[in-house]
Amino acid sequence: MIDKNIHPAPGSVKKRSRIGRGPGSGSGKTSGKGHKGQKSRSGGSIQPWFEGGQMPLQRRIPKRGFKNINRVEFQIINIGTLAEYYKENDIVTIDSMFENGIVKRDLPVKILSRGEISIPLTVQAHAFSKSAKEKIEACGGKTEEV
């Protein structure tokens, strides 16, 4: 059954202001935009980064160094973290790491050697550091590059 006595709180619902509907409306003629100029025109908004024709900050400050466009950024996971989340003889895949909340899906994964591991695991990742590979294999585990 629908209750027909429910109303919004008094003063919470206001009528929409219709601009450009004559002088009696209080916002007729120029529709509250004043006279002439860029801001009164249709589509006449100024971008937040525009500095009035002054040389923009982004172009004024000195540029330094080199940005390698081919750089691959990895999500780094330490083997100590793997030891916390997995049991003996588990197969550690990128999907299982995602399900456990260790990694995000969009970036490749690299395993680094910080921490200790004492259980054998089969670890699948995009890359391994040399020492991480050695530590995993030293305790009887396997590393597989995806």
C-alpha positions in Angstrom: 0.0 0.0 0.0 1.3 3.5 -0.9 1.3 6.1 1.8 0.0 9.3 0.2 0.8 11.5 3.2 4.6 11.5 2.7 6.0 14.9 1.6 9.5 16.3 1.4 10.6 18.6 4.3 9.2 22.1 4.0 11.7 24.4 2.1 13.7 21.4 0.7 12.1 21.5 -2.7 12.4 24.7 -4.7 11.1 25.6 -8.2 13.8 25.8 -10.9 14.8 29.3 -11.9 13.8 30.0 -15.5 16.3 32.5 -16.9 15.7 34.8 -19.9 11.9 35.0 -19.5 11.3 38.7 -19.4 12.0 41.5 -16.9 9.3 40.3 -14.5 11.3 37.1 -13.8 14.2 39.0 -12.2 16.7 37.4 -14.6 15.5 38.4 -18.1 17.3 40.1 -21.0 20.9 39.3 -20.3 19.9 36.2 -18.2 22.1 37.1 -15.2 25.3 37.2 -17.4 25.8 41.0 -17.4 26.7 42.9 -20.7 29.1 41.6 -23.4 32.4 39.9 -22.9 33.7 36.4 -23.1 31.8 35.1 -20.0 28.4 36.3 -21.4 28.8 34.4 -24.7 27.5 30.9 -25.3 30.4 28.4 -24.7 32.4 31.3 -23.2 34.0 29.6 -20.3 37.7 30.1 -19.4 39.6 26.9 -18.7 41.0 26.7 -15.2 44.6 26.5 -16.5 44.3 29.7 -18.6 46.4 32.5 -17.2 45.0 35.4 -19.3 47.6 35.1 -22.1 50.5 35.2 -19.6 53.1 32.4 -20.3 51.6 29.4 -18.5 53.3 28.0 -15.4 53.8 24.6 -17.1 55.8 26.3 -19.8 57.7 28.7 -17.6 59.4 26.2 -15.3 62.6 24.5 -16.4 62.4 20.9 -17.6 65.1 18.5 -16.5 66.1 14.9 -17.2 64.8 12.2 -19.4 61.5 10.4 -19.4 61.7 6.9 -20.9 58.5 6.2 -22.8 59.2 2.5 -23.0 59.6 2.0 -19.2 57.7 -0.9 -17.8 56.3 -0.2 -14.3 55.9 -3.3 -12.1 53.9 -4.0 -9.0 56.5 -5.2 -6.5 55.7 -8.1 -4.2 58.2 -9.3 -1.6 58.6 -13.0 -0.8 57.9 -12.3 2.8 54.3 -11.2 1.8 53.9 -14.5 -0.2 55.0 -16.5 2.9 52.2 -14.8 5.0 49.4 -15.5 2.5 50.2 -19.0 1.2 50.7 -22.5 2.6 53.1 -25.2 1.7 53.1 -26.4 -1.9 50.6 -23.7 -3.1 50.7 -22.5 -6.6 50.9 -18.7 -6.5 49.4 -17.2 -9.7 48.6 -13.6 -10.5 44.9 -14.3 -10.2 45.3 -15.8 -6.8 47.3 -12.8 -5.7 44.5 -10.6 -7.0 41.9 -12.5 -5.1 44.0 -12.2 -1.9 44.2 -8.4 -2.4 48.0 -8.4 -2.8 48.1 -7.0 -6.4 45.9 -4.9 -8.7 45.0 -6.4 -12.1 46.4 -3.7 -14.5 50.2 -3.8 -13.9 52.7 -6.6 -14.4 54.1 -8.3 -11.2 57.7 -8.5 -10.1 58.8 -10.6 -7.1 61.5 -9.2 -4.9 63.5 -10.9 -2.1 62.7 -8.8 1.0 61.6 -11.1 3.9 62.1 -14.7 4.5 60.4 -17.8 3.0 60.7 -21.3 4.4 57.9 -23.1 2.6 58.1 -24.5 -1.0 55.9 -22.5 -3.4 55.4 -22.5 -7.1 55.3 -18.8 -8.0 54.1 -17.4 -11.3 54.9 -13.8 -12.1 56.1 -11.5 -14.9 59.6 -11.0 -13.4 61.8 -12.0 -10.5 64.8 -10.5 -8.9 67.9 -12.7 -8.9 68.0 -13.1 -5.1 64.2 -13.7 -4.9 64.6 -16.6 -7.4 67.4 -18.0 -5.4 65.5 -17.8 -2.1 62.4 -19.5 -3.5 64.4 -22.3 -5.1 66.6 -22.7 -2.0 63.5 -23.9 0.0 62.3 -26.3 -2.7 60.0 -24.0 -4.6 59.8 -23.2 -8.3 59.6 -19.9 -10.3 57.7 -19.5 -13.6 57.8 -16.4 -15.7 54.5 -15.6 -17.3 
